[in-house]
Amino acid sequence: MADDALTAADHPCPDCGSTTATDRETEEYVLEDGTQRRMTFCTACATDDDGTLRYEVITEEFVRTEIGRAMCDDSRTE
């Protein structure tokens, strides 16, 4: 939780300026090449005036996993 608060303070929302950790949602998934992708969204300004949901991306991180590194090494040796 302390990491969430630090990230929120370091990266305010570019749309509404929120720096509150409770206004954050993080989504993680792994891409085909094994790279882990983590995106942090602001939920404070998620609703537009017309009622549609829109999340402002605050940070986007890519982490190469051990599997991803192995896949890249295998493809170079062929």
HTML snippet that shows the backbone in 3Dmol.js (N, CA, C, O; Angstrom):
<script src="https://3Dmol.org/build/3Dmol-min.js"></script>
<div id="view" style="width:600px;height:400px;position:relative"></div>
<script>
const pdb = `
ATOM      1  N   MET A   1       0.819  -1.187   0.000  1.00  0.00           N
ATOM      2  CA  MET A   1       0.000   0.000   0.000  1.00  0.00           C
ATOM      3  C   MET A   1       0.868   1.258   0.000  1.00  0.00           C
ATOM      4  O   MET A   1       0.505   2.269  -0.602  1.00  0.00           O
ATOM      5  N   ALA A   2       2.000   1.191   0.670  1.00  0.00           N
ATOM      6  CA  ALA A   2       2.897   2.345   0.674  1.00  0.00           C
ATOM      7  C   ALA A   2       3.415   2.628  -0.725  1.00  0.00           C
ATOM      8  O   ALA A   2       3.608   3.784  -1.100  1.00  0.00           O
ATOM      9  N   ASP A   3       3.643   1.559  -1.506  1.00  0.00           N
ATOM     10  CA  ASP A   3       4.079   1.738  -2.889  1.00  0.00           C
ATOM     11  C   ASP A   3       3.013   2.447  -3.709  1.00  0.00           C
ATOM     12  O   ASP A   3       3.330   3.288  -4.550  1.00  0.00           O
ATOM     13  N   ASP A   4       1.726   2.103  -3.464  1.00  0.00           N
ATOM     14  CA  ASP A   4       0.630   2.753  -4.176  1.00  0.00           C
ATOM     15  C   ASP A   4       0.590   4.244  -3.867  1.00  0.00           C
ATOM     16  O   ASP A   4       0.386   5.066  -4.760  1.00  0.00           O
ATOM     17  N   ALA A   5       0.786   4.588  -2.601  1.00  0.00           N
ATOM     18  CA  ALA A   5       0.767   5.999  -2.205  1.00  0.00           C
ATOM     19  C   ALA A   5       1.937   6.742  -2.828  1.00  0.00           C
ATOM     20  O   ALA A   5       1.786   7.882  -3.267  1.00  0.00           O
ATOM     21  N   LEU A   6       3.101   6.107  -2.870  1.00  0.00           N
ATOM     22  CA  LEU A   6       4.276   6.728  -3.475  1.00  0.00           C
ATOM     23  C   LEU A   6       4.054   6.948  -4.964  1.00  0.00           C
ATOM     24  O   LEU A   6       4.371   8.017  -5.485  1.00  0.00           O
ATOM     25  N   THR A   7       3.511   5.947  -5.658  1.00  0.00           N
ATOM     26  CA  THR A   7       3.235   6.068  -7.086  1.00  0.00           C
ATOM     27  C   THR A   7       2.221   7.179  -7.345  1.00  0.00           C
ATOM     28  O   THR A   7       2.380   7.953  -8.288  1.00  0.00           O
ATOM     29  N   ALA A   8       1.190   7.263  -6.525  1.00  0.00           N
ATOM     30  CA  ALA A   8       0.167   8.292  -6.695  1.00  0.00           C
ATOM     31  C   ALA A   8       0.762   9.683  -6.527  1.00  0.00           C
ATOM     32  O   ALA A   8       0.426  10.601  -7.274  1.00  0.00           O
ATOM     33  N   ALA A   9       1.635   9.836  -5.555  1.00  0.00           N
ATOM     34  CA  ALA A   9       2.249  11.143  -5.322  1.00  0.00           C
ATOM     35  C   ALA A   9       3.222  11.501  -6.442  1.00  0.00           C
ATOM     36  O   ALA A   9       3.339  12.668  -6.818  1.00  0.00           O
ATOM     37  N   ASP A  10       3.916  10.503  -6.970  1.00  0.00           N
ATOM     38  CA  ASP A  10       4.896  10.736  -8.033  1.00  0.00           C
ATOM     39  C   ASP A  10       4.256  10.980  -9.391  1.00  0.00           C
ATOM     40  O   ASP A  10       4.825  11.674 -10.233  1.00  0.00           O
ATOM     41  N   HIS A  11       3.076  10.412  -9.605  1.00  0.00           N
ATOM     42  CA  HIS A  11       2.421  10.489 -10.913  1.00  0.00           C
ATOM     43  C   HIS A  11       0.981  10.973 -10.760  1.00  0.00           C
ATOM     44  O   HIS A  11       0.063  10.154 -10.706  1.00  0.00           O
ATOM     45  N   PRO A  12       0.767  12.280 -10.691  1.00  0.00           N
ATOM     46  CA  PRO A  12      -0.614  12.772 -10.624  1.00  0.00           C
ATOM     47  C   PRO A  12      -1.337  12.498 -11.941  1.00  0.00           C
ATOM     48  O   PRO A  12      -0.710  12.406 -12.996  1.00  0.00           O
ATOM     49  N   CYS A  13      -2.643  12.370 -11.870  1.00  0.00           N
ATOM     50  CA  CYS A  13      -3.437  12.146 -13.076  1.00  0.00           C
ATOM     51  C   CYS A  13      -3.276  13.349 -14.005  1.00  0.00           C
ATOM     52  O   CYS A  13      -3.440  14.487 -13.566  1.00  0.00           O
ATOM     53  N   PRO A  14      -2.960  13.119 -15.278  1.00  0.00           N
ATOM     54  CA  PRO A  14      -2.793  14.238 -16.210  1.00  0.00           C
ATOM     55  C   PRO A  14      -4.103  14.957 -16.525  1.00  0.00           C
ATOM     56  O   PRO A  14      -4.093  16.079 -17.031  1.00  0.00           O
ATOM     57  N   ASP A  15      -5.238  14.304 -16.225  1.00  0.00           N
ATOM     58  CA  ASP A  15      -6.533  14.901 -16.533  1.00  0.00           C
ATOM     59  C   ASP A  15      -7.078  15.722 -15.365  1.00  0.00           C
ATOM     60  O   ASP A  15      -7.403  16.899 -15.520  1.00  0.00           O
ATOM     61  N   CYS A  16      -7.174  15.080 -14.178  1.00  0.00           N
ATOM     62  CA  CYS A  16      -7.790  15.779 -13.042  1.00  0.00           C
ATOM     63  C   CYS A  16      -6.792  16.200 -11.971  1.00  0.00           C
ATOM     64  O   CYS A  16      -7.140  16.976 -11.081  1.00  0.00           O
ATOM     65  N   GLY A  17      -5.550  15.702 -12.038  1.00  0.00           N
ATOM     66  CA  GLY A  17      -4.524  16.080 -11.077  1.00  0.00           C
ATOM     67  C   GLY A  17      -4.553  15.308  -9.773  1.00  0.00           C
ATOM     68  O   GLY A  17      -3.785  15.619  -8.862  1.00  0.00           O
ATOM     69  N   SER A  18      -5.422  14.303  -9.656  1.00  0.00           N
ATOM     70  CA  SER A  18      -5.528  13.531  -8.420  1.00  0.00           C
ATOM     71  C   SER A  18      -4.211  12.833  -8.087  1.00  0.00           C
ATOM     72  O   SER A  18      -3.556  12.260  -8.958  1.00  0.00           O
ATOM     73  N   THR A  19      -3.840  12.894  -6.811  1.00  0.00           N
ATOM     74  CA  THR A  19      -2.657  12.179  -6.327  1.00  0.00           C
ATOM     75  C   THR A  19      -3.043  11.207  -5.215  1.00  0.00           C
ATOM     76  O   THR A  19      -2.183  10.763  -4.455  1.00  0.00           O
ATOM     77  N   THR A  20      -4.324  10.874  -5.115  1.00  0.00           N
ATOM     78  CA  THR A  20      -4.823   9.982  -4.080  1.00  0.00           C
ATOM     79  C   THR A  20      -4.702   8.530  -4.521  1.00  0.00           C
ATOM     80  O   THR A  20      -5.164   8.169  -5.603  1.00  0.00           O
ATOM     81  N   ALA A  21      -4.088   7.703  -3.696  1.00  0.00           N
ATOM     82  CA  ALA A  21      -3.881   6.292  -4.039  1.00  0.00           C
ATOM     83  C   ALA A  21      -5.201   5.545  -4.201  1.00  0.00           C
ATOM     84  O   ALA A  21      -5.273   4.587  -4.970  1.00  0.00           O
ATOM     85  N   THR A  22      -6.249   5.968  -3.486  1.00  0.00           N
ATOM     86  CA  THR A  22      -7.534   5.280  -3.600  1.00  0.00           C
ATOM     87  C   THR A  22      -8.218   5.562  -4.932  1.00  0.00           C
ATOM     88  O   THR A  22      -9.182   4.883  -5.285  1.00  0.00           O
ATOM     89  N   ASP A  23      -7.736   6.548  -5.672  1.00  0.00           N
ATOM     90  CA  ASP A  23      -8.287   6.870  -6.991  1.00  0.00           C
ATOM     91  C   ASP A  23      -7.560   6.124  -8.099  1.00  0.00           C
ATOM     92  O   ASP A  23      -7.668   6.492  -9.269  1.00  0.00           O
ATOM     93  N   ARG A  24      -6.821   5.078  -7.741  1.00  0.00           N
ATOM     94  CA  ARG A  24      -6.014   4.339  -8.719  1.00  0.00           C
ATOM     95  C   ARG A  24      -6.525   2.922  -8.895  1.00  0.00           C
ATOM     96  O   ARG A  24      -7.018   2.302  -7.953  1.00  0.00           O
ATOM     97  N   GLU A  25      -6.404   2.426 -10.100  1.00  0.00           N
ATOM     98  CA  GLU A  25      -6.706   1.030 -10.401  1.00  0.00           C
ATOM     99  C   GLU A  25      -5.570   0.521 -11.272  1.00  0.00           C
ATOM    100  O   GLU A  25      -5.185   1.178 -12.239  1.00  0.00           O
ATOM    101  N   THR A  26      -5.035  -0.640 -10.938  1.00  0.00           N
ATOM    102  CA  THR A  26      -3.917  -1.201 -11.686  1.00  0.00           C
ATOM    103  C   THR A  26      -4.345  -2.487 -12.362  1.00  0.00           C
ATOM    104  O   THR A  26      -5.023  -3.323 -11.765  1.00  0.00           O
ATOM    105  N   GLU A  27      -3.947  -2.634 -13.601  1.00  0.00           N
ATOM    106  CA  GLU A  27      -4.270  -3.819 -14.399  1.00  0.00           C
ATOM    107  C   GLU A  27      -2.950  -4.418 -14.877  1.00  0.00           C
ATOM    108  O   GLU A  27      -2.095  -3.706 -15.403  1.00  0.00           O
ATOM    109  N   GLU A  28      -2.789  -5.725 -14.694  1.00  0.00           N
ATOM    110  CA  GLU A  28      -1.562  -6.393 -15.126  1.00  0.00           C
ATOM    111  C   GLU A  28      -1.908  -7.561 -16.033  1.00  0.00           C
ATOM    112  O   GLU A  28      -2.877  -8.280 -15.786  1.00  0.00           O
ATOM    113  N   TYR A  29      -1.127  -7.750 -17.071  1.00  0.00           N
ATOM    114  CA  TYR A  29      -1.273  -8.921 -17.924  1.00  0.00           C
ATOM    115  C   TYR A  29       0.028  -9.185 -18.648  1.00  0.00           C
ATOM    116  O   TYR A  29       0.924  -8.342 -18.661  1.00  0.00           O
ATOM    117  N   VAL A  30       0.130 -10.370 -19.256  1.00  0.00           N
ATOM    118  CA  VAL A  30       1.358 -10.782 -19.928  1.00  0.00           C
ATOM    119  C   VAL A  30       1.111 -10.814 -21.430  1.00  0.00           C
ATOM    120  O   VAL A  30       0.132 -11.403 -21.890  1.00  0.00           O
ATOM    121  N   LEU A  31       1.992 -10.185 -22.191  1.00  0.00           N
ATOM    122  CA  LEU A  31       1.903 -10.167 -23.648  1.00  0.00           C
ATOM    123  C   LEU A  31       2.433 -11.479 -24.227  1.00  0.00           C
ATOM    124  O   LEU A  31       3.041 -12.271 -23.506  1.00  0.00           O
ATOM    125  N   GLU A  32       2.209 -11.714 -25.512  1.00  0.00           N
ATOM    126  CA  GLU A  32       2.627 -12.955 -26.166  1.00  0.00           C
ATOM    127  C   GLU A  32       4.110 -13.250 -26.017  1.00  0.00           C
ATOM    128  O   GLU A  32       4.498 -14.413 -25.897  1.00  0.00           O
ATOM    129  N   ASP A  33       4.939 -12.226 -26.022  1.00  0.00           N
ATOM    130  CA  ASP A  33       6.384 -12.448 -25.928  1.00  0.00           C
ATOM    131  C   ASP A  33       6.866 -12.637 -24.494  1.00  0.00           C
ATOM    132  O   ASP A  33       8.069 -12.724 -24.252  1.00  0.00           O
ATOM    133  N   GLY A  34       5.935 -12.703 -23.540  1.00  0.00           N
ATOM    134  CA  GLY A  34       6.295 -12.925 -22.150  1.00  0.00           C
ATOM    135  C   GLY A  34       6.513 -11.660 -21.353  1.00  0.00           C
ATOM    136  O   GLY A  34       6.786 -11.730 -20.154  1.00  0.00           O
ATOM    137  N   THR A  35       6.401 -10.501 -21.988  1.00  0.00           N
ATOM    138  CA  THR A  35       6.582  -9.232 -21.291  1.00  0.00           C
ATOM    139  C   THR A  35       5.355  -8.948 -20.429  1.00  0.00           C
ATOM    140  O   THR A  35       4.223  -9.041 -20.905  1.00  0.00           O
ATOM    141  N   GLN A  36       5.578  -8.604 -19.170  1.00  0.00           N
ATOM    142  CA  GLN A  36       4.487  -8.257 -18.279  1.00  0.00           C
ATOM    143  C   GLN A  36       4.185  -6.772 -18.446  1.00  0.00           C
ATOM    144  O   GLN A  36       5.094  -5.942 -18.417  1.00  0.00           O
ATOM    145  N   ARG A  37       2.907  -6.438 -18.621  1.00  0.00           N
ATOM    146  CA  ARG A  37       2.497  -5.045 -18.791  1.00  0.00           C
ATOM    147  C   ARG A  37       1.632  -4.648 -17.602  1.00  0.00           C
ATOM    148  O   ARG A  37       0.697  -5.362 -17.241  1.00  0.00           O
ATOM    149  N   ARG A  38       1.945  -3.519 -17.002  1.00  0.00           N
ATOM    150  CA  ARG A  38       1.183  -3.013 -15.866  1.00  0.00           C
ATOM    151  C   ARG A  38       0.751  -1.592 -16.187  1.00  0.00           C
ATOM    152  O   ARG A  38       1.582  -0.725 -16.458  1.00  0.00           O
ATOM    153  N   MET A  39      -0.555  -1.363 -16.154  1.00  0.00           N
ATOM    154  CA  MET A  39      -1.083  -0.028 -16.432  1.00  0.00           C
ATOM    155  C   MET A  39      -1.834   0.468 -15.200  1.00  0.00           C
ATOM    156  O   MET A  39      -2.579  -0.284 -14.572  1.00  0.00           O
ATOM    157  N   THR A  40      -1.632   1.730 -14.863  1.00  0.00           N
ATOM    158  CA  THR A  40      -2.324   2.343 -13.735  1.00  0.00           C
ATOM    159  C   THR A  40      -3.269   3.405 -14.280  1.00  0.00           C
ATOM    160  O   THR A  40      -2.875   4.267 -15.065  1.00  0.00           O
ATOM    161  N   PHE A  41      -4.522   3.323 -13.847  1.00  0.00           N
ATOM    162  CA  PHE A  41      -5.568   4.231 -14.319  1.00  0.00           C
ATOM    163  C   PHE A  41      -6.079   5.093 -13.173  1.00  0.00           C
ATOM    164  O   PHE A  41      -6.025   4.690 -12.011  1.00  0.00           O
ATOM    165  N   CYS A  42      -6.574   6.277 -13.506  1.00  0.00           N
ATOM    166  CA  CYS A  42      -7.233   7.145 -12.534  1.00  0.00           C
ATOM    167  C   CYS A  42      -8.728   6.861 -12.578  1.00  0.00           C
ATOM    168  O   CYS A  42      -9.338   6.898 -13.647  1.00  0.00           O
ATOM    169  N   THR A  43      -9.322   6.577 -11.418  1.00  0.00           N
ATOM    170  CA  THR A  43     -10.761   6.333 -11.365  1.00  0.00           C
ATOM    171  C   THR A  43     -11.528   7.560 -10.877  1.00  0.00           C
ATOM    172  O   THR A  43     -12.759   7.563 -10.884  1.00  0.00           O
ATOM    173  N   ALA A  44     -10.814   8.600 -10.454  1.00  0.00           N
ATOM    174  CA  ALA A  44     -11.473   9.811  -9.956  1.00  0.00           C
ATOM    175  C   ALA A  44     -12.190  10.558 -11.076  1.00  0.00           C
ATOM    176  O   ALA A  44     -13.233  11.171 -10.847  1.00  0.00           O
ATOM    177  N   CYS A  45     -11.638  10.510 -12.276  1.00  0.00           N
ATOM    178  CA  CYS A  45     -12.231  11.259 -13.392  1.00  0.00           C
ATOM    179  C   CYS A  45     -12.721  10.304 -14.484  1.00  0.00           C
ATOM    180  O   CYS A  45     -12.655  10.620 -15.672  1.00  0.00           O
ATOM    181  N   ALA A  46     -13.211   9.138 -14.068  1.00  0.00           N
ATOM    182  CA  ALA A  46     -13.561   8.099 -15.031  1.00  0.00           C
ATOM    183  C   ALA A  46     -14.842   8.380 -15.809  1.00  0.00           C
ATOM    184  O   ALA A  46     -15.011   7.850 -16.907  1.00  0.00           O
ATOM    185  N   THR A  47     -15.731   9.181 -15.285  1.00  0.00           N
ATOM    186  CA  THR A  47     -17.007   9.412 -15.954  1.00  0.00           C
ATOM    187  C   THR A  47     -17.002  10.755 -16.672  1.00  0.00           C
ATOM    188  O   THR A  47     -16.802  11.803 -16.058  1.00  0.00           O
ATOM    189  N   ASP A  48     -17.225  10.704 -17.987  1.00  0.00           N
ATOM    190  CA  ASP A  48     -17.329  11.935 -18.773  1.00  0.00           C
ATOM    191  C   ASP A  48     -18.688  12.581 -18.538  1.00  0.00           C
ATOM    192  O   ASP A  48     -19.564  11.984 -17.911  1.00  0.00           O
ATOM    193  N   ASP A  49     -18.861  13.784 -19.035  1.00  0.00           N
ATOM    194  CA  ASP A  49     -20.124  14.505 -18.869  1.00  0.00           C
ATOM    195  C   ASP A  49     -21.304  13.757 -19.471  1.00  0.00           C
ATOM    196  O   ASP A  49     -22.422  13.858 -18.966  1.00  0.00           O
ATOM    197  N   ASP A  50     -21.068  12.999 -20.557  1.00  0.00           N
ATOM    198  CA  ASP A  50     -22.164  12.263 -21.192  1.00  0.00           C
ATOM    199  C   ASP A  50     -22.407  10.898 -20.544  1.00  0.00           C
ATOM    200  O   ASP A  50     -23.236  10.129 -21.029  1.00  0.00           O
ATOM    201  N   GLY A  51     -21.693  10.586 -19.452  1.00  0.00           N
ATOM    202  CA  GLY A  51     -21.919   9.349 -18.721  1.00  0.00           C
ATOM    203  C   GLY A  51     -21.051   8.178 -19.140  1.00  0.00           C
ATOM    204  O   GLY A  51     -21.111   7.119 -18.516  1.00  0.00           O
ATOM    205  N   THR A  52     -20.245   8.339 -20.185  1.00  0.00           N
ATOM    206  CA  THR A  52     -19.381   7.240 -20.616  1.00  0.00           C
ATOM    207  C   THR A  52     -18.177   7.128 -19.681  1.00  0.00           C
ATOM    208  O   THR A  52     -17.720   8.113 -19.102  1.00  0.00           O
ATOM    209  N   LEU A  53     -17.683   5.905 -19.555  1.00  0.00           N
ATOM    210  CA  LEU A  53     -16.513   5.672 -18.710  1.00  0.00           C
ATOM    211  C   LEU A  53     -15.249   5.808 -19.535  1.00  0.00           C
ATOM    212  O   LEU A  53     -15.144   5.255 -20.630  1.00  0.00           O
ATOM    213  N   ARG A  54     -14.294   6.546 -19.003  1.00  0.00           N
ATOM    214  CA  ARG A  54     -13.012   6.743 -19.658  1.00  0.00           C
ATOM    215  C   ARG A  54     -11.966   6.815 -18.558  1.00  0.00           C
ATOM    216  O   ARG A  54     -12.038   7.660 -17.667  1.00  0.00           O
ATOM    217  N   TYR A  55     -11.005   5.924 -18.634  1.00  0.00           N
ATOM    218  CA  TYR A  55      -9.939   5.929 -17.633  1.00  0.00           C
ATOM    219  C   TYR A  55      -8.704   6.586 -18.216  1.00  0.00           C
ATOM    220  O   TYR A  55      -8.267   6.226 -19.310  1.00  0.00           O
ATOM    221  N   GLU A  56      -8.148   7.524 -17.514  1.00  0.00           N
ATOM    222  CA  GLU A  56      -6.915   8.192 -17.925  1.00  0.00           C
ATOM    223  C   GLU A  56      -5.741   7.326 -17.484  1.00  0.00           C
ATOM    224  O   GLU A  56      -5.616   7.004 -16.303  1.00  0.00           O
ATOM    225  N   VAL A  57      -4.884   6.951 -18.425  1.00  0.00           N
ATOM    226  CA  VAL A  57      -3.704   6.152 -18.087  1.00  0.00           C
ATOM    227  C   VAL A  57      -2.681   7.064 -17.423  1.00  0.00           C
ATOM    228  O   VAL A  57      -2.284   8.085 -17.985  1.00  0.00           O
ATOM    229  N   ILE A  58      -2.262   6.685 -16.226  1.00  0.00           N
ATOM    230  CA  ILE A  58      -1.299   7.486 -15.480  1.00  0.00           C
ATOM    231  C   ILE A  58       0.109   6.968 -15.717  1.00  0.00           C
ATOM    232  O   ILE A  58       1.015   7.743 -16.024  1.00  0.00           O
ATOM    233  N   THR A  59       0.298   5.674 -15.578  1.00  0.00           N
ATOM    234  CA  THR A  59       1.613   5.079 -15.838  1.00  0.00           C
ATOM    235  C   THR A  59       1.436   3.780 -16.604  1.00  0.00           C
ATOM    236  O   THR A  59       0.405   3.114 -16.501  1.00  0.00           O
ATOM    237  N   GLU A  60       2.438   3.437 -17.358  1.00  0.00           N
ATOM    238  CA  GLU A  60       2.450   2.177 -18.094  1.00  0.00           C
ATOM    239  C   GLU A  60       3.862   1.612 -17.965  1.00  0.00           C
ATOM    240  O   GLU A  60       4.844   2.264 -18.319  1.00  0.00           O
ATOM    241  N   GLU A  61       3.942   0.382 -17.450  1.00  0.00           N
ATOM    242  CA  GLU A  61       5.242  -0.238 -17.224  1.00  0.00           C
ATOM    243  C   GLU A  61       5.311  -1.560 -17.973  1.00  0.00           C
ATOM    244  O   GLU A  61       4.320  -2.284 -18.065  1.00  0.00           O
ATOM    245  N   PHE A  62       6.463  -1.865 -18.497  1.00  0.00           N
ATOM    246  CA  PHE A  62       6.703  -3.154 -19.133  1.00  0.00           C
ATOM    247  C   PHE A  62       7.851  -3.827 -18.401  1.00  0.00           C
ATOM    248  O   PHE A  62       8.907  -3.226 -18.204  1.00  0.00           O
ATOM    249  N   VAL A  63       7.645  -5.078 -17.998  1.00  0.00           N
ATOM    250  CA  VAL A  63       8.666  -5.828 -17.282  1.00  0.00           C
ATOM    251  C   VAL A  63       8.918  -7.111 -18.050  1.00  0.00           C
ATOM    252  O   VAL A  63       8.012  -7.930 -18.206  1.00  0.00           O
ATOM    253  N   ARG A  64      10.120  -7.293 -18.525  1.00  0.00           N
ATOM    254  CA  ARG A  64      10.463  -8.510 -19.246  1.00  0.00           C
ATOM    255  C   ARG A  64      10.610  -9.632 -18.238  1.00  0.00           C
ATOM    256  O   ARG A  64      11.435  -9.546 -17.328  1.00  0.00           O
ATOM    257  N   THR A  65       9.823 -10.680 -18.390  1.00  0.00           N
ATOM    258  CA  THR A  65       9.868 -11.810 -17.469  1.00  0.00           C
ATOM    259  C   THR A  65      10.953 -12.786 -17.888  1.00  0.00           C
ATOM    260  O   THR A  65      11.510 -12.672 -18.980  1.00  0.00           O
ATOM    261  N   GLU A  66      11.251 -13.736 -17.028  1.00  0.00           N
ATOM    262  CA  GLU A  66      12.268 -14.743 -17.349  1.00  0.00           C
ATOM    263  C   GLU A  66      11.847 -15.541 -18.580  1.00  0.00           C
ATOM    264  O   GLU A  66      12.686 -15.873 -19.418  1.00  0.00           O
ATOM    265  N   ILE A  67      10.561 -15.851 -18.694  1.00  0.00           N
ATOM    266  CA  ILE A  67      10.055 -16.576 -19.865  1.00  0.00           C
ATOM    267  C   ILE A  67      10.263 -15.741 -21.122  1.00  0.00           C
ATOM    268  O   ILE A  67      10.673 -16.267 -22.157  1.00  0.00           O
ATOM    269  N   GLY A  68       9.984 -14.451 -21.038  1.00  0.00           N
ATOM    270  CA  GLY A  68      10.163 -13.562 -22.181  1.00  0.00           C
ATOM    271  C   GLY A  68      11.603 -13.501 -22.638  1.00  0.00           C
ATOM    272  O   GLY A  68      11.878 -13.505 -23.838  1.00  0.00           O
ATOM    273  N   ARG A  69      12.527 -13.446 -21.690  1.00  0.00           N
ATOM    274  CA  ARG A  69      13.946 -13.424 -22.040  1.00  0.00           C
ATOM    275  C   ARG A  69      14.349 -14.731 -22.709  1.00  0.00           C
ATOM    276  O   ARG A  69      15.109 -14.727 -23.678  1.00  0.00           O
ATOM    277  N   ALA A  70      13.844 -15.847 -22.197  1.00  0.00           N
ATOM    278  CA  ALA A  70      14.171 -17.152 -22.777  1.00  0.00           C
ATOM    279  C   ALA A  70      13.619 -17.262 -24.195  1.00  0.00           C
ATOM    280  O   ALA A  70      14.284 -17.802 -25.078  1.00  0.00           O
ATOM    281  N   MET A  71      12.408 -16.752 -24.417  1.00  0.00           N
ATOM    282  CA  MET A  71      11.807 -16.803 -25.751  1.00  0.00           C
ATOM    283  C   MET A  71      12.626 -15.973 -26.734  1.00  0.00           C
ATOM    284  O   MET A  71      12.835 -16.388 -27.874  1.00  0.00           O
ATOM    285  N   CYS A  72      13.082 -14.822 -26.306  1.00  0.00           N
ATOM    286  CA  CYS A  72      13.884 -13.970 -27.186  1.00  0.00           C
ATOM    287  C   CYS A  72      15.218 -14.626 -27.503  1.00  0.00           C
ATOM    288  O   CYS A  72      15.683 -14.560 -28.641  1.00  0.00           O
ATOM    289  N   ASP A  73      15.834 -15.252 -26.522  1.00  0.00           N
ATOM    290  CA  ASP A  73      17.107 -15.937 -26.751  1.00  0.00           C
ATOM    291  C   ASP A  73      16.930 -17.108 -27.702  1.00  0.00           C
ATOM    292  O   ASP A  73      17.785 -17.333 -28.558  1.00  0.00           O
ATOM    293  N   ASP A  74      15.831 -17.866 -27.574  1.00  0.00           N
ATOM    294  CA  ASP A  74      15.570 -19.008 -28.453  1.00  0.00           C
ATOM    295  C   ASP A  74      15.361 -18.566 -29.890  1.00  0.00           C
ATOM    296  O   ASP A  74      15.816 -19.235 -30.818  1.00  0.00           O
ATOM    297  N   SER A  75      14.679 -17.446 -30.084  1.00  0.00           N
ATOM    298  CA  SER A  75      14.389 -16.994 -31.446  1.00  0.00           C
ATOM    299  C   SER A  75      15.651 -16.513 -32.156  1.00  0.00           C
ATOM    300  O   SER A  75      15.713 -16.544 -33.385  1.00  0.00           O
ATOM    301  N   ARG A  76      16.646 -16.075 -31.414  1.00  0.00           N
ATOM    302  CA  ARG A  76      17.885 -15.595 -32.023  1.00  0.00           C
ATOM    303  C   ARG A  76      18.802 -16.738 -32.444  1.00  0.00           C
ATOM    304  O   ARG A  76      19.637 -16.570 -33.333  1.00  0.00           O
ATOM    305  N   THR A  77      18.652 -17.897 -31.809  1.00  0.00           N
ATOM    306  CA  THR A  77      19.546 -19.009 -32.112  1.00  0.00           C
ATOM    307  C   THR A  77      19.078 -19.826 -33.302  1.00  0.00           C
ATOM    308  O   THR A  77      19.840 -20.638 -33.827  1.00  0.00           O
ATOM    309  N   GLU A  78      17.845 -19.629 -33.734  1.00  0.00           N
ATOM    310  CA  GLU A  78      17.317 -20.411 -34.862  1.00  0.00           C
ATOM    311  C   GLU A  78      17.755 -19.850 -36.186  1.00  0.00           C
ATOM    312  O   GLU A  78      17.398 -20.389 -37.233  1.00  0.00           O
TER     313      GLU A  78
END
`;
const viewer = $3Dmol.createViewer("view");
viewer.addModel(pdb, "pdb");
viewer.setStyle({}, {cartoon: {color: "spectrum"}});
viewer.zoomTo();
viewer.render();
</script>
